């Protein structure tokens, strides 16, 4: 009996290659929906192109959504209706309500939804999480993430699912939730602000999170010029000490493509496959994905009002 996992990729942008490479390393058979760039990826990786979404879903065991954020809900809905598991790039959806809709639909269909918050699978960040109790009672967490601004126009439209906070900073907002737990209040600033819904790089944003346990997280993100290298760091301060991670000090973790044998994308997908096989939770759950988008919602509400926003607990 053939037990090869069949994966359907929806999306052919910059995040597609690490997903494809991760699936191939796990021995999966891959099809990709025909979109701009799909033929090039098919030639590069030796995968097949499928013209129709329904046909791709029917021919797959897992659908991996790496398309623009505003498309996530509709693609996932089609996959769930056909009884297929879904891996979905962060953020799950444009709003927390839509993200919750996805999570509920997966449960109703009896299948799994895996938010692809890949930073949880970077070794340095995983070790930080495992060692977090060494700092004692957490007081302050500081996150910084800088990348070259993306090329595709949709990233710069906040209403269309883009935006610096939603697309880039959600990595560290998720880390703050993972490390310090639920958030009760959110405040955000952005310089320069969006004009007519459009973000103009270079742009920086700062989000402050007040956690239910009393800790405070300061999260900064930057979309910079094309010459600026990727960099991220985090520091946790508690009453018994300090822990930190700086990607510039981690071999293989200083860019989205890690060193061979230490690939966070492969580790993430392997965790999802094992969760499907065993029925156990993955390192990141649908609830985690929804919670991260809820913090993003609150951050944008704070930008709009100029005041901190109390986060409704889901």
N, C-alpha and C positions, 0 to 999 in steps of 0.2 A: 504494500500500500504506500502510495506517495505521500510523505508527510511534509513536503516542502511548503513553507509559508509563502503565501501569495500576497503581495503588497501592491496597492494602487496608490500612486503619488498624484496629488492634485496641487499643482503649482510648479512653476519652473523658474523661480527667481533665485536670488543669491543664497537662500537657506536650503534650497533643494539638494545641492551636491553633498553636503555633509550627511543629510538624511539618507540619500541614495547609497553613499559609501558605507554608512553604518548598516543598512539593511543587507547590502551585498556581503559584507563581512560576516553577517549572521546566516548567510546561505539562502536568503530569500529570493524568490522570483518576482521581478518588478515590472509593472506596467505604469505608464505615465499618461495623464490626460493631455490631449493635444492642445497646447497653448503656445504662445510666442516663447521660443527658447526650448520647447520640449524636444524638437527634432535634434537639436544640438546635443542635449543631454543624453538622448537615446543613442546617438552615434558615439558619444564619449564613453558611455558606460555599458553599451551592449544591451540595453533594455528596450522593450517594445512600446510603441505609442498607440494609444487607444483614442478613437475620435469622440466617443459618447460617454458621458459620465455614468449613465446607468449600466452600460456594458462593462466599464472598468470596475464598478462596484460588484457586479455579478461575478466577475472573474477573479475577485480578490477575497482574502480572509480579513485583511486589515486595510483601512483607508488612512493614509497619512496626508493630512491637510497642511500644506505649506504655502497656501495662496494668501492674498491680502486679507486682512482681518475681517473686513466687512462681508466676506464670502463664507466665513467659517460656519455660521449657523445653517445656511441653506445646504451646503455640502454635507455637513454632519447629519442633518435631518434625512437626506436621501440615503445615506449609509445605514443609519439606524433602522429605517423602514425596511431595508433589505437584510437586516440582521447582522450587520458587519461591525466589528470593533473599529474605534477611531483613535488615531493619534493626531493631536492638533497642536500646531505651533502656538506659542504664546503671542498675544493674549488669547484666551479662548474666544472672546467676542468683544464687540465694541462696548457693551454695557454689561453690568453684573446681572441684570434681568435676563439678557440673552444668554449669558454664560450659564445661568441657573436652568434656563430652558433646555440647553444642551445636556446638562447633567441629568435632568429629570427624564429627558427623552431616552437617554442611554439606559437608565434603570428600567423604564417602561418596556423597552425593547429587549431587555435581558442581555445586553452587551456591555462592553467596557469603553470608557472614555478616558484617555490619557493626555493631560495637558503637558506639553513639551517644554517644561521649565528646566532647560539643560544645565543651568549653573549649579543646580543641586548635584550634578554628576561630575563636576570638576573636582579633582582629588583634593585640592587645597581647601575648597569650600566645604567639601564633605568632612574633612578632618576637623575643620573649625567647628562644624555642627556637633561632631562627636565629642569634642573637647570643651564645649561651651560652659559646662558646669564648673570647670576649673576657675573661672573668673568670679565665682560666687554669685551674689545678687547683681544682676545686670543693671547698670545705670545709664550707659550711653552707647549707642552703636552709630558708627559713621561709615557711609558707603560713598564711593566715587566711581563713576564709569564714564569713560571718554572714548568715542569712536569717530571715524570719519563719517560725515553725513551721507546717508544713503542716496542712491541714484534715482530710484523710481519716484515719480511725482506723488503717488498716493500717500507716501509716508508723511508728507507735509500738510495733509488735510486732516485736522482733528475730527471733524464730523464724519469723515469717510473711514475712520478707523485708524488713522495715523496719529502723529503727534509724538513729541519727544518723551513725555511721561508714559503714555500708553505703550509705545513700541519699545523704547530702550530701557527706561527706568523700571519697568515692571520686573525685570530680572532682579533688581536689588530690593524692590518692594516685596517681592516674594521671599527673598532671603531674610529680610527683616521679620516677616511673619513666621518663617521657619525657625529662626533663631530666638526671637523674643515673644512670639505668640500674638494673640489677637490685638487689634488696634481699635482705640475708642475715639480718637480725634485726629484730624489731618489738616495740615496747612501747606499751601504751595505758592511758589512764586516762579516766574519765568521771564527771562530777559534775552532777546526782546519778546514781548507778548505776540501772540498770533494776531494777524490782521485779516479780517474777513475770513476767518477760519484757517488761514494759511500760516504755517510756521516758516520763518526764514532763517536758515543757518548762516553763520555759526550762531548757536543758541544754547543757553544753559537753563536748567531748572533746578530748584531745590524744594524738596518735600520733607516736611517734618511730621513724624508719626509719634503719637503718644500711645504707648501700649497699656493694656489693662493691668499688667504687672508693675507699672510704674516706670519702666524703662522708656527712654526717648531715642528714636532713630532719626538721624540726619542723612538724607539721601540726595546726592547731587548727580546729575547726568549732563553730558555735553555732546552735541553734534558739532564736530569741528571740521576744519579743512581737510582736504584729501591727503595732505602730507602728514597729518597727525596720526601716530600709531595707536592701535587699540591698547587701552589700559584700564584695569579695574582694581579696586582695593577695598578692604573692609577692616574695621577695627572694633572690637568689643571691649568695653571697660566695665569692670565690676568691682565689688568691695574687696575682692581677694586677688585681683590681677587683671592683666590685659592679654588679649589674643588678637592676632592680625593675619591677614593674607594680602599679598601684593602680587598680581600676576606677572609683573616684571621680574620677580624673583623665582618664578616657577617655570622650569623648563617644560616647554610644550603647552603651557597654559596661557601664553601671552597673546594668543589670537584665537579666533573661532576654530582653527584647525589645530588640534593637539598633536603631540608626538605619537608615532606609531606605538600601539600597545597601551596608550593612555588616552584614548579618544572618548571624550564625554558623550558624544552623540551615539557612538556604539554602545557605551555603558547604559545610557538612557533607554535605547531601544531594546537592549538585552533584558533590562529590568521589566519593561512592558511585556515582552514576550513571556518571561517567566511568570508574571502576574496572570496573564491569560492562561498559561498552562496549569497553574496551581490554584487559581482563584483568589490568591492572596493580594493584599493591597500593594501598589507600587510605591516608590519613594515619594512620588507626587500624586495626589488624588484629585478627583474632580472638585472636591470641596476646596482644596488648595487653589485650584485655578479660578474658581468663583471668587474666593476671598481676595485674591490679588487684583482682579478686575474691580471689585468693590472699593478697594483702596484707590485705584486709578479714578473711578467715578468721583470719589470724595475729593481727590486732588484737583480735578477739573472744576468741580463745584466751588472749591476754595479760590481757584484762579478767577472764576467769574464773579464771585462776591467780594473778594479781597479780605475774607475773614476765615478763621478756622472752621472746619465742618465736623460735626459729631457724626461718627460712622454708625449707621444702623446695623445692629448685629443680626446676621442672617440666621 
